[in-house]
């Protein structure tokens, strides 16, 4: 026996291109199955639009397994939708019922300009990562697991931070469009491990300064970021970032300038 189906209405943000005016447009979604993911439901709506000769709704997606962070949608005012700890692709239509009006729009933040409809340009995150999210230690092939002793609690904490998929939900949820949770996760997962120590001070200064230069807002510690994060990354990493940043600022003030050059 097939599962019961129902009908909902989507109120979708449509914008033809970057810098162009946009508006909300209502679309009926008929025969929705509760086992559909939200993106599968959008696929069905787009199939109908295409058959009618209308422009399909542009939205970003890739893995559809909650890994890549590409499927960044604001659903009824919440980044990724009503449930915690899942991405948009892991939101299922069983959370809705007959006659619901569902408002779908892109992540709203000045550093994430709209490209088209629900697609935003989040390359600002790439620039932050490029500023310091790397190590210069030559690691070669995968080492033997016990070659570098790392306490389990430290390794676990590093893995918690490394779960960040760079989706931008933390920015979209924050009233200041702060990227502190993203930066804190990227700084922390490298700074906690031995291989990340040589660049530790440079990393935090470079990534925080790049974040500020790109126009992200300040953190006011209201923790919407963690609530919206599909990996539920803790705001405790922001406190760790602040400590590393304060230490790096302090120690950089006492560094001797290289011969013929300037202080870092």
PyMOL commands that set and color helices and strands:
alter all, ss='L'
color gray80, all
select helices_A, chain A and resi 38-51+88-90+93-95+123-132+152-162+169-173+180-191+194-196+200-213+224-228+236-252
alter helices_A, ss='H'
color red, helices_A
select strands_A, chain A and resi 5-15+22-33+74-75+78-79+101-105+114-116+119-120
alter strands_A, ss='S'
color yellow, strands_A
deselect
rebuild
show_as cartoon
